[in-house]
Structure formats: structure tokens, C-alpha cells
Amino acid sequence: MSRPDLNMLFTLDVLLAEGSVARAARRLHLSPSAMSRALARLREATGDPLLVRAGRGLVASPRAIELRDSISQ
């Protein structure tokens, strides 16, 4: 497993806060497809799905919450 860089962790933090790829993309002034690609890179780097679709939103995996908590420290 490679380590995600700081930009990727910031992206994860925004995805977790917004609960939606489209809303996170708007907040970061990116296209939804660019945000989806960033999430794919995060998933590859961590070997974890991080966020899974639940209804119309996303739910964080335990690993995503662990990463978010380590960012905020």
C-alpha cells in the first residue's frame, strides 16, 4: 500500500464532509469526473473503498474515518 499525499487526504476530508462526489467537486472547483478519479486514486493508494454508496450519498469506511482523524491531529 502506498501512502496518500496531503492533497489526496484533503480531498478525502472534503468528500467526507460533503457526503457526495458532486458537492465535493463543486466545493473544490473540480469537475465531478476529476473528483471521481481522485477518489479512485485514494482507493488504490489505501487498498480500501473508503466511501461506499448508500442511497443518494456516501458512507465512510472505518479506514476513511481513521485517515480523517489522523489528518485533523
C-alpha positions as CSV (number, residue, x, y, z in Angstrom):
1,M,0.0,0.0,0.0
2,S,1.4,3.4,-0.9
3,R,0.8,6.4,1.2
4,P,-1.7,9.0,0.0
5,D,-0.2,12.5,-0.3
6,L,-1.5,15.6,1.6
7,N,-3.7,16.7,-1.4
8,M,-5.3,13.3,-1.6
9,L,-6.0,13.4,2.2
10,F,-7.5,16.9,1.8
11,T,-9.7,15.6,-1.0
12,L,-10.9,12.8,1.3
13,D,-11.6,15.2,4.1
14,V,-13.9,17.3,1.7
15,L,-15.6,14.1,0.4
16,L,-16.3,13.1,3.9
17,A,-17.6,16.5,4.9
18,E,-19.9,16.8,1.8
19,G,-21.0,13.2,1.6
20,S,-21.2,13.5,-2.2
21,V,-18.8,13.4,-5.1
22,A,-20.7,16.2,-6.9
23,R,-20.8,18.5,-3.9
24,A,-17.2,17.9,-3.0
25,A,-16.2,18.6,-6.6
26,R,-18.2,21.9,-6.5
27,R,-16.5,22.9,-3.3
28,L,-13.1,22.3,-4.7
29,H,-13.9,23.8,-8.1
30,L,-13.4,20.5,-9.9
31,S,-15.5,18.5,-12.3
32,P,-17.3,15.5,-10.8
33,S,-15.2,13.2,-13.0
34,A,-12.0,14.7,-11.7
35,M,-13.3,14.2,-8.1
36,S,-14.2,10.6,-9.0
37,R,-10.7,10.0,-10.4
38,A,-9.2,11.4,-7.2
39,L,-11.4,9.1,-5.1
40,A,-10.2,6.2,-7.3
41,R,-6.5,7.2,-6.7
42,L,-7.2,7.3,-2.9
43,R,-8.8,3.9,-3.0
44,E,-5.9,2.5,-4.9
45,A,-3.4,4.1,-2.5
46,T,-5.1,2.8,0.6
47,G,-6.4,-0.5,-0.7
48,D,-9.8,0.4,0.9
49,P,-13.1,1.5,-0.7
50,L,-13.1,4.5,1.8
51,L,-16.6,5.7,0.7
52,V,-19.4,3.4,-0.4
53,R,-22.7,4.5,-1.9
54,A,-25.7,4.4,0.4
55,G,-28.8,5.7,-1.2
56,R,-28.0,9.1,-2.7
57,G,-24.9,9.7,-0.6
58,L,-21.7,8.2,0.5
59,V,-20.8,6.4,3.8
60,A,-17.3,6.3,5.1
61,S,-15.5,3.1,5.8
62,P,-13.7,2.7,9.1
63,R,-10.4,3.3,7.3
64,A,-11.7,6.6,5.9
65,I,-12.6,7.7,9.4
66,E,-9.2,6.7,10.7
67,L,-7.5,8.7,8.0
68,R,-9.7,11.7,8.6
69,D,-8.9,11.6,12.3
70,S,-5.2,11.4,11.6
71,I,-5.5,14.5,9.3
72,S,-7.2,16.6,12.0
73,Q,-4.5,15.9,14.6
